[in-house]
């Protein structure tokens, strides 16, 4: 038995992980904070680094990553990430990634390009499935078909598109169009410029995702050279996490892949940027539409490089400082800039996922002439903080906030093993002897708590933010019509290039275009498709996940208890019914939800409020939720609620409820100054959301033309809501009294004890503390209402078919409808249809052939369905693809193996592993929607027993959806104007 010192803890261990002879053990750690054992190995023959985290987690994770520093901005790391997943030696089909999505029980399956690395992670709870996923991904990265099929590079990266000699020459490609969309966002432009400005002498000066203006400079041979150079085991980082036979996996990796390679030197070091002697200033333009104002549309940023990510104390200390200085509502930097009128939305970040982390302060919706005042305010505020000392409560809150999340390890739908793996790279990539330093955070949190009041944090501010000259001021300013100008310049360049070609060269481009289309349309050989490993229906449980709902009552208040072991954390949701709020007041409900928790209360300034909450609890948040009644789909009945969610350890339930009452009943809704600040921030955040999630925004808007529940959501969170927020912000002085009156009236109307229901997720021992607090809360809410409880909000839906113009170079195209209104019915097999279309027909026609980054569809129990595209260069062509779905389904032909594959992929979507809080949320959703266990069981059996003919019958569902003729598009003003005849209304979004 060997003894190993546990880094950062001083403990020794007496355990040993057995490893095959093909590997040498480099490091072993007891990762007790994560209930894991860690072991770092090196494969002797190939030089591959292998890291294991062994534990009891059934959600197993495998990842292989490579250091991939870009030498230019052609986006070769990003294009390679897409391309290696387009077929390989053992799996020679065109898109094994999609085949896996269709037919795997994966809990995560994707690939990601970062500024300095490319990572290919997969996860599954099923042992056989997990092995299959490992096999496909290892084969993809080491033996991809990119050498045999240049069409892969042209499809995923970029290519010339020319259909006839007199036709228009253009660029196409999935990554090319994805990055056109990314570069349409001012936040995306700013992030890129910050990174590039701070590291001019390293690979971070380049855009790993690809600059659309530079991507077409990448040649096929350079693309292949990149793979030859960096995709070698000697440059690889392999990660295994969870409950599995580690020795067996190591033997498989060695015998099937790693032993095929000999160790070699790969120079992929992430070079250190020597600090600047003085701050740098950079300016860049971004595009706004021809109707947007350039005033109040500039982004100002103050950026500093903070040591390296190998300093584990600094790594966490600046996460705490980010919270205390900038991110928390009322944080001093944010407050000072808002009060100085420098920008309407203050944001910032601490990016520690690169070698030299960056701390940024960003003022959005500012003006260029405010730049010096911005710098002076940031530095003046920091100097004042150093002189007077940090707010003790803010530091305590910041530490508790991050420690609570570290201990809870709730990453929503992402497996925690995946998130741990990605965090390992924050040190492992830059020093292979230090992979575990960020996995042992509890001692660091304890250290940071001891530093409060000692001057430690003030010294960090002085050293890294005030005295540090390694920084930049990056300004991103608006240019009206920039997209149109750049598009015209590109068209001219392409036209000049085309005119320079001989007839023979033009014929070659036409032939290449046709060859790519032939490649895309060709069918994979059946024997090649059968090489993709899949499970059988027999591998799938026929049981549904349990539902945890126990109805109780506390002093007349209904309480639904979801009895689940939560490791001592109680998850509480207060649910207030919104039925009585009239339609014209709905946007004010959204504004109330946005305001509560970030405005002063009777006892606290809003910054103090936030800190008080985070010192003692896991946080409090608000949301608006809609629950359709599946028993009354014809009447379109639904229930909307204003929800306040909070979480805390059981002994802290008294603080949690006290703070919830404070927010609900004591908020100063008449604070005009703060309301104006929140509206400005809200408008900015909605714009940012629409630019990144235009597909779901467009789908919601289109559904709102006929669906009351979608109209409610659009009025409180979508385009309708944005228009109301914009109006209230821009005409604040004239409308502030109306705003305040409506916020108070709605709060008094809904925050009543007889309008409340409570959802509680906790173990049995957590029930009493909550019931005690809930009993006391009744007296602090508004009294019972004399109004009729039957009052229901009547919503008026109007079909508009809108085209919303933005400065984007791509589109988000939504076609929607209610298929039950059109005479069709909901059935479980519609869940299979989502997989078939999203990764079959739509994927092939919109993404592969059309060049869009993504495409999706959905069909729900109340009859609402949509077909949507994401970062799509097309518009009319995409609408034609949607129209073709019906005929595709009528002729749908599939063999038994492929039918099984679709069924397994569907079950994978239905059977995601859930955290305790997610189990409680699911149970409550089913309760509110009146969905019974029998209904879910029937849906599951519909899926498991489905055959080809069942899918063909679904053509009637899509036909009914399309017959509604409801559409909404968000995208390029030039494209929408050129095809405006398809819309009922065309308008500018911002």
N, C-alpha and C positions, 0 to 999 in steps of 0.2 A: 504493500500500500504506500502510495506517495502522499506527501503532505503538500498542500498548496495554500499560500496565503491568499485570503480574499481581499482583493484590491479595495481600498477605501474603508474596510471594516475592521481589519486587524484580527479577524477570526481565522482559524484553520479548520480544514475539513478532513474527514476520514473516509470520503467516498471516492469512487473511481468509475470513470466511464470507459468501458472496453472498446477499443478501436481496432479495425483490421490492420494487418502489417503494411498495407499500401500507404498508410498515413502516418505522420508523426504528430504527436501531441505538442502543441505550442503553449497552451494556457488552459487552465481549468478554474472555474469560479462557482461559488455557491451564491446564486442570485435569489436569496431568500425573500427579498422584497417582492419578487414576481413569482414566488413559489416554483422556481425553476433551477435546474443545474445547467451551467453553461460550459461549453468546451470548444476551444479553437484548435483546428487541425490544419496541417498542410499536406496535400497529396504529393508524395515523394517524386513521382515520375513527371507529372505535368506542372507542378507548382501551384495548383488550384488551392485557394483558401476555402476552408469549410468551417462553418460555425453552427453548433448545435445548441438549442435550448430545449432541454428535456423536461417535461412536466405532465400533468394529468389532463391537459386540455385536449378534447377530442377534435376540435377544429384545427386540423393540422395545416401548417403552412410550409411551402417550399418556395424559394426564390433564388434566381441566379442573376447577379448584377455584374456590370463591367464599368471600369473607369473609362469614360469617353469624352475627354476634353476636346471641344471643337477648335479647329484652327482657322475657321472662317464662319460666316453666317449663312452658309448654304443649307443649313439644317440637316446635314448628313446624319448626325446621331438620331434625330427624330425620324427621318425617312427610313433609316435602318431598323429602328424599333418596329415600325409598321411592316417592313418588308420581310424580315426573317420569319414572321408569322404567316407568310403566304406560301407555305409548302416547304417540305424538306425531304431528305433521303428516305427515311422510313415512312413518311406520310406525304406522298407527292401530290396531294390534292391542292387546289389553288388557294384554299382558305381554311386550313385546319383549325385556326382560332375560332372561326364561326361554327365549324362542325362541332367543336368542343362546347361552345355556348349552347348549341342546340341540344346536345345529348350528354351533358355531364351534370353531376350533382354538386358541382363546385359551389363554394360559398364566396369565392373571389377568383376572378380570372381577368387579368389585364396586363398591360405593360406601360411603363412610364419613362419619359425622358426628362432629365433634370439638367441643370447647367454643367454638371461635371460627371454624371453617371447615367446609365440606362439600366432599369431594373425590370425583371420579368417574374412577378409573383403569382402563385396560385394557392388556393386553399380548398379543403374539402374535409368533411367528417367521415366520409366513406373510404375505407382503406384501399379498396380496389380502384376506385375513382382517383384517389390521390396519386397512386402509382401511375395510372394512365396519364394524368396531367403532367407529372414529372417527366415522363418519357417524351411526350410531345414537345414540351418546352426545351428540354436538353437537346433534342434532335434539331429543333428550330434554330437555336442560337449557334450550334456548331456545324450543322450541315444543311443550311438553307438552300432553296432552289434559285436564289438570286443569280448564281453563276450560269445556270442553264436557261433562265427565262428573263431576258432584259425587260420584258413587258411588266414585270413586277415593279421595277424601278420607275418605269414610265407611268404606271397606274398609281402607285402610292406616293411617288415624289413629284415629278413634273414631266410633261411632254408637250410637244407642239401638237395642235389639233388643226388639221386641214382636210376638209372633205372633198373639195374640188378645186381645180386650178384657179378659178376666178372667185373662190370663196374667201371668207375671212379667216386669217391665221390667228390662233389664240393659244393660251397656255391652259392646261388642265392638270389635275393631280390632287389626290386626297389631302396630303400635307400642305401643298400649295394653297388650297382653298381653306383649310383649317387655319393656317396662319394669316391669310387675308382677313378672316374673321377676328382672330386674336389681335391683329394690329389695327383693327377698326375701333377698339376700345381705348380710350385715353388712359385708363388705369394700366392696360397692358403695355402701352407705349412707355408710360412712366416707369413701371417696374423694370423694363428692359434697359432704359436709359440710366437708371440708378445703378444697376449691376455693372453695366459697361463703363460708366464714368469712374467708378471706384477702383477698377482693376484693369487699366489700359495695357499692362504688360503681361497679362496672363490670359488663359483661355476664357475667363469670364468676360473679356472684352467682346466676345462673339456671342451670337444668338444661336443656342443649341437647337431651338425649335425651328429656326429658319426664318430669315427675313424674306418676304415674298418678292422683293426687288432683287434679291441675291440668289434665291433658290435655283432659278434657271441657269445659273453659272455652273452648277454641279454636273460633272460628266459621269457617265456610267462607270468608267474605269476608276475615277476617284472614289466613287461609292463602293466599288468592290475592294479597293485598297484599304478603305476604312475598316471593312469587315476583317480582311486579312490581318490587319495590324492589331485591332483591339479585341476581337472576339476569339480569344485564345484562353484556355484554362489558366495560363500564367497570369492573366489579367482579370481573372474572375473571382467573384465573391459569392459563395454558395451558402444558403441559409436553410436550416431544417428546424422546425419548431413543433412541439406538441407531444402527444402520447403515441409513440410508434416505436418499432424496433429499429433504433438508430443504426446498429451494426449492419442490419440487412440493407438499409438504404445506402450506407457507405459502400458496401460490397457491390451493390447494383451500379452506383455511380462510377466506381472504379472499373468494373469489368465491361460496362457497356459504352462508356464515353472517355473518362479521364485517362485511362491507360493507353488510349490511342494517340496521345500527344506527349511530346517531350518538352521539358521545361525550357523556356527561352526568356530573354530580356524583352520586356515591353515597356517602353518609356511612356507611361501615362500619368506621370506625377502631376498633381495639381500644384502648380508653382505658387510660391508666396509673393504677394505684391508688396514691394518695399513701400513703407509709408510715404505720403507726400510731404513736401516741405511746407506747402500751403494748400488751403482748400481750393477745389476746382469748381468752375461754374460752367454749366452746359444748358443750352436751350434747344428745344425741339418742337416742331409743330405737330398737331393732330387735327383730324378732320371733324368739322361739324357740318350739318346739312345747310343748304342755301338759305333756309328760313330761320335758323338758330342765331342767337345773338352772340357776338364775341365777348361782350361784357360779362363779367362774373363767370368766366369759363376757363380761367387759367389754373393750372396745378403748380403749386410751389412745394418743393421738398428740401429738407435739411437732413443730410445723411452722414453717418459716421461708421467707420469700420471698428469693430469691437474685438480686438485680440484674435484668437483662433478658437474653433469649436473643440479643441483638445483641452481647454481649461474648463474642467467640469464645474467649478464654482462660478466662474464668470458666465458660463452657459446658462445656469439657472438663475443667477443673480439678476441678469438683464431681462429674463422673462418676468421676474418680479418687478423690476424697474419699469418695464414696458407697461405693466398693469398700473403701477402707482403714479407714473408720470404722464401717461398718455391714453391708454386704452379704456380705463374705467371712466364712466360718466363723472364729470366734475374733476377729473384729474387735472393738475395745475397747468400743464402745457396746453391741453385742449381748451381749458377754461380761459386762459390768457389770450389765446388766439381768437377765440369766439368773441370775447368781450372787446377785443381790439378791432373787431370787424374785418379780420383778415381771413376771408374764406367763410363759406357757409357750412362746410362739413370738414371736421378735423379728423384725420385718420393717421394711422401709423403702423409700424410693425417692427418686430425684432426677428430677422431671418437668420436662424442659426443652423440651417440645413446646408450651408456651404462652408468651405474651409475657413474663411474669414467673415464672421457674421456681420450683419448690417443692422443698425438701429436707424429708423427713418421717422421723421415727423412730416406729415403731408397736409397741406391746406388745399382743399378742393373748392372750386367755384370762387376763386380769388381773381385778382387782376395783376398784370405784369408790374405796374407801378408800385405795387405793395411789397415787392420782393425784399427791399432793405428793411422795411418795417417788420416783415415776417422774420428775417434773420435776427434783428434786434430783439424782438419779443421772445423768440425761442431762447436766445443766449441770456437775455436779461432775466427771464423766469428761472432758468437753470442756476444762474449765479445767486439769485435770491434764495433758492431752495438750499444751496450749499451753505450759504451764510446763516440761514435761520434753522436749518435742519429739516429732514424729511418728516412728513406726517406719519407718526408711529402707527396709527390705525390703518393707513393705506398700505404700509409695508406688511403688517400682520395679515391684512385681507389678501394681498397679493400672494404671500407665501401659502396661506391656507387654501386659496383658490387653486393653485397649481398642485399642492400636495393632495387635496381632496380628489382631483382628477387622476393623479398618478395612482392613488390607492384604489379608486373606484374602477379604473380601466374600462370605462364604458365609451366605446368609440362608435356607437350607433350600429350601423349595418356593416362596418368594417371589422374583420376579425382582429382581436387584440394582438395576436401573434404577428399579423401583417404590420401593424403599427409599431410594434417593438422592433421588427426587422428593419423597417425604414429608419427608425431612430438609431439603430446600431451603426448605420452608414455615416451618421454625423461625426463619428470618431474613427470607425474602422477604415473608412476610405482614405483617411489622411495619416493614420498611424496604425499599421496592422497589429501592433502589440497592445492596442488600447480599444478593443471593440466593446467592452462592457462598462465603460466609465459612466455612461448616461443611464445604465440599467439599475444603478444603485443610488437612487436619488434621496432616499429617506435620511441618511446621514448628512447629506448636503442641505436638505431642508432644515434639519436641526441646527446645523452650523449657521445658516442664514438667520434663523430666529434669534440666535445668540448675538448676532451682530447689530440688531436693532438698537438704536440709541448710542452706538459706539463710534459713529462717524464713518463706518465702513461703506455704507451706501452713498454717502455724500462724497467720499473720496473717489468712488467709482465714477460718479457724475463729473467730478472735476477732471479726473484723468482721461476718461474716454469720450466725454461729450464736450467739454470746454477747452481743455489744453490740447486735445488730439487734433493734429492738422490733416490726418488722413480722412478727408471727408469731401463731400461735394454738395453744391446747391444745384439741383436740377429743376428746370422750369419747362413745363409742357404747355404750350399756348395754342389757342384755337385758330384754325384757318378755315374760313367759310368756303365750301365747295372744293376742298383739297382732294377729296376722293374722286370727284368728277375730273379735276385737272390731271391727277395722276393716271386715271384710266385713259384719258385722251392721249397723254404722253406715251403710255404703254401701247395703245393702238397704233400711234404713229411709228413708234420704234419697230413694232411687228410688221407694219406695212412696208417700211423702208427695208427691213430685213427680207421680207418676202419678195419685194421688187428686185433685190440684189441676187436672187436665186435664178439659176438656169431652169429651163423647163424640166430637165431631168431631175434636178434637185427638188423641185416642187412635186414631181411624180413620186419621188422617194418619200416625202412627207405624207402625201396622200396614202401611199402604200403602208407606211408605218401606222397611220391613224387607223386604217382598215384592219391591219394586223392586230393592233391592240384590241379593237372591238371584237375581232374574231376570237382572240384569246379569252376575252372576258365572257363571251357568249358560249364558248365551248364547254361541253359537259365533262366533268371528271369521269374517268373510267370507273365502272362499278367496283372492279377489284382494288382500285386505289382508294375509293371511299371506304371500303371495308377494312382498310388497314388502320383507320382511326378507331381506337378502342372505345367501345361503349358498354354500358351496363345493360342488363335486361330488366323487364318489368318485374321479374321475380326478386330483383335486388332491392326493390322499393317497398317500404312499409305501407300498408293500407290504412294505418291508423293516422288520425289527425292529431295535431299538437293539442295538448289539454287546454281547456278554457278555465280560468280562475275567476269566478264571479260569485261572491256571497253577498246577498242583499241584507243590509242592516239599516237601522235608523237611530240617529242621535238627536234627541230633543226636536223631533219632527223633521229633521234634515236627512234625506236619503243618503246612505253611504254604501258604496260598492267596494268590498274588500277583496283584493287579489292576493291571496295568501301564498307568498313565494319567499324563499330564503333570499334575503337581500344583503347579507353580511352586515346587519345592523343599521342599514340606511332605510329611512322611510321616504317614499315618493308620494307626495300629496298633490292632488289636483282639485282646485275649487272650480266648479263649473256653474256659471250663471247663464240662465236661459235668455236668449235675445229675441224671442218671438214677438214681443210687444213693441219693438223698435220699428217705426215706419220707414218705408223705402227711402224717402228723401234724406233721412238722417243716417243712413248706413255708412257713408264715408266718415262721419264723426265717430262711429264705433271704432273704425280702423285707427283714427287719430287718437282716440282715448287709449286704445291698446298700445299705441306707440309711445304715448306720453307717460303712462304710469310706470313708476320705478326709476324714472330719470328726471323727475321734477321735485322741487322741495316739498316736504310734508310739514306738519305742525311741529314735529320734534327734531327733524333732520334737514340739513341742506342735502341736495340730491347726491352730491359726492360722498358725504358722510353716510347717507342711507345705504348706498351701494357697498361701501366698505364694511359697515356694520353687518350687513347680510353675509358678506363673504368671509368675515372673520369667524362667524359661528356656524354657517351652513354651507351646503353645496351649491347654493344659488337659487334665485327666484326669477321666473320669467313669465311673460303673458303671451297668449295666442288666441286667435279666433278659429274655431273648428266647426265644420259642417257635417252633420250625420244624416244621410238619406234614410228614409224609412222604406226598407225593401219590401214591406207588406203592402205598400201603397204607391207602386211605381207609376201607375196611370195618373194618379192625382199629383204626382211629383212632390209628395210630402217630405219634409226634412226638418231637422232641428238644428239651430245654430247656437253656439255657446261662446261666451267670453270666459277664457280659462286662465287661471293663475296656477302655475306649476312651481313646486318647491321641493327641495330634498335636503335632508339633514340626518345626522345620527339620532337615534331614539332619544338620548338625554337632552338633545337640543331642540326638541319639538316645540317647547314653549317659546323659544326665540323665533323659530320659523313662523309660527302662527302670529306672534306679536308683530313681526315685520310685515306679514301679509295684511294684517288689519291696518297697519299704519299706511301702507300704500293704497289700499282700497278706500279707506274712510277719511284719511287726513291729508291727501295730496292737495296742494294749492293750485287748483286748476285755473285760478284767476291770474296767475303769474304771466303777464303779457310778454315780458322780455324773454323768459325761458320758452314759452310757447313758440315764439317767432324763431328762436334758435332750433328748436326741435323740428319745426316744419321745414326749415332750410335743409337740415340734415336728412330728413325723411325724403324730400324730393330728390336729393343727390343719391341716396342709397337705392331708391326705386329705379332711377335711371341706370345705375350700375347693374342692378339685378336684371333689368330688361335686356341689357346688352349681352349679358352672359347667359341668360335663360330665355331668350326670345321665343324659343319653340313652345315652352309651356305657357308663356304669357299669351302668345297668339292663339293657342288651343283654348285656353280659358276664355279669352275674349270671344272667340267664335262660338263656343258653347253657350255663352251668356245671351246670345240672340234668341234662344228658345228655352233655356233651362233656368228655372228660378234659383236653384242651388248655386249654379255657376254665376248667375247675375249677382247673387249675394256676395260671392267670393270676389268677383271682379270689382264690385263697388267698395269692398273693404281691403283689397290686396292686389288688384290688377290695374288695368289701364284706366277704368272708371275711377278708381281710387286715386291714382296718380293725377288725373285731371283735376280732381277736387282739391288735392293737396297743393298742386301748382297754383290753382286759383286762390286758395286761402293764403299761401305764402306771398304771392305777388301783389295781393290786395289786402294785406294784413290789417292796415290801419282802418280801412272801411269795414272789414268783416270781423274784427277781433271780438266785438261784443257778442255777435251771433255765435262765433266759435265757442267762447267761454260759456255762454248760456246753454248751448247744445251739449257740451262736454259734461257740465254739471247735471243737466236734466237726465241725460242717459245714465250717468253714474248712479243717480238717485233712483232711477227706474229699475236698473238691473241688479245693483248690489244689495239685495234684500235677502233675508234669511229664508223666506218662503219661495225664493227663486233659485235656491242653491241646491246642487247635488255635489257629492264628494267622491272622488276616486282615490283609493289608497292601495299602494303596493308595498307590502312589508310582511315580515314573519308574524306569527301569532303574538309574540312579545311586544311588537310595535303598535298593536291595536289600542291598548289602554291609554298610552300617552297621547295619541291622536284624538281619541274620543273625549278625553278630559279637556283638551284645548278647543275642540270643536264646540263643546258645550258652552264654554266661556265666550266663544266667538259670536254666538247667536245674538247676544245682547249688544254687540258692537256694530252689527250691520243695521241697515235700514229696516224698519218694521214691515209687517205684512201689507200687501197692497189691497186697496179697495177696488182696483180695476178688475174687470172680468179676466180670468186666466185663459179664456178662450181666444183672446185677441191674437190675431196672427198677422204677420207682415205680408202684405200682398205685393208681389213683385211683377213689374210689367216688362216683358221681354220684346225686343224689336230686332228683326233681322237687318243687318247693316252691310255685311261682307266688306270689311274695311281693309285698305292697304295703308300701313303706317310707314312713312318715309323716315329713314335715318341716314347717317353718314356712313353706314356700314357698306362694305364691298360684297357682302353675301346676304342671303335671305334665310328667314325662318318661315316655313310654309305650312299652314295648318288647314286641313279639311276635316270637318266634324259633322256630327248629327246624332239624333236619338233614334236608334234602330227599333226600339219598342214603339215609338210614335209611328214609325214606318211600317209596322205590322209584324216585325220579327220578335223573337223571344231570346232571353238570356239563357245560356247553358254553360256548364263547366268547360266544354270543349273550346269556348272562346279564349280560355287561357292558353290553350295550345296554339290557337290562331295568332296570338301575339308573338309567339316564338317563331312560327312559320313565316310570318310576314316580316318581322323586324330583322331576322337573320337569314331570310330567304329572298322572297320577291322584292321587297323594298330595298334591302341591303344590296342586292345585285343591280337593281336599276337606278337607285338614287345615289348610293355611295360608290359602288364599284364603277359603274358606267357614267354616272352623273358627276362624280367627283365631290359630292357633299361629304362633310365630316361624319354625319350621323343621320339616322332615321329611326322612328319609333311608332308604335301604335298602341291603343288600349281600348278595351271594351268592358264596361262595368255592369254591376247588377241592376242599376237603374236605367240602363239602356244608352248611356252616353258613350260615344266612341270617337276616336280621332286617329288621323294619319298625319304625322308631322315630320319635317326635315330640319336638320341643324347645320348651320354654316354651309348653306347650299348655294352654289353659283347660279343655279337655275330657278325658274319660277313656272313658266308655262309648261316646260317639259315635265316638271315634277307633278303638276296637276294632271297631266296626261297619264303619268305612271299610276297615280291614285285611281283614275278611271279604269285602268286595266286590271285592278285587283279582282273584280267580279269574274271576268273571263278566266283569269288565272285559277281561281278557286273552283269554278265549274269544271275545269279540266284537270284539277289537282290529281296527280298520280304519284304514288309512293309505294315502295316495297315495305315488307314487314319490318326489316331492320331499320329503315329510315323513320318509319312511324314510331317505332320504339324510341328512337333517338329524340324525336320531338317531344314525346311524352316525358322522358327523363329530364330533358331540359326544362320542361314546364314545372315538374315536381321540384326541381332545384330552386326555381323562383318561389315556390310555395312553402318550401321547408327551410328557410334561412335560419341559422342558429340565432337565438335571441338572448339578450341580456335580461336580468330580472325586470328592469324598468320597461323594456320592450314587451315582455310577456304581459305585464300589467296593462300597457297601452293597447296591445292587441285585444286583450279580453274586454276592456272597456269599449273599444270601438265596436266589437261585435254586439255587445250589450246595447249600445246606443242605436246601432243600425237595425236592431231586431234580427240579427243573423244567428241562427241556432247552430248547435253542433251538428244536427242532422243535415242542415243545408250545406255545411262545409264538407261533411262526409259524402253527400251526394255529388257535390262538385268534384271532389277527389276521385270518386269512382267514375264519373263522366270522363275524366282525364285518363285514368288507368285503363279503361275499357274502350277507348276511342279507336276507330278504324278510319280508313280512307274516306268512306262514304259520309261519315260524320263531318269531316272537314269540308267536303263538297257542299253539304247542306248549308254551311255558313256563308256561302256566296249571297244568300238571301239577307243575311245580317248586314253585310257590307253594302249591298244594293240599297237597303233601307237607309243606311247611314248616308250614302252619297246622294240619295234622293232629296235629303234635306237641303242640299245645295248651300251649305254654310262654310264660309272660308274667311281666313284672316291671314295676312302676310305682314311681317315686320322685316324691313330690309332696305336695300339700296334705293335711293330716291330716283336714280336714273332708270333702274329696272322696273320699278313700280309705275313710274310715269309712262314708260314705253308700253306697258301692258295694262294701262288703267281701265280699259274697257271691261276687264274681268271683275272689277270692283263696283260695289254700290257707292262707296265713299273712299276718297283718297285724301289723306291728311298727314301732316308732320307729327311725329310722335312727341318730340321734345320741343 
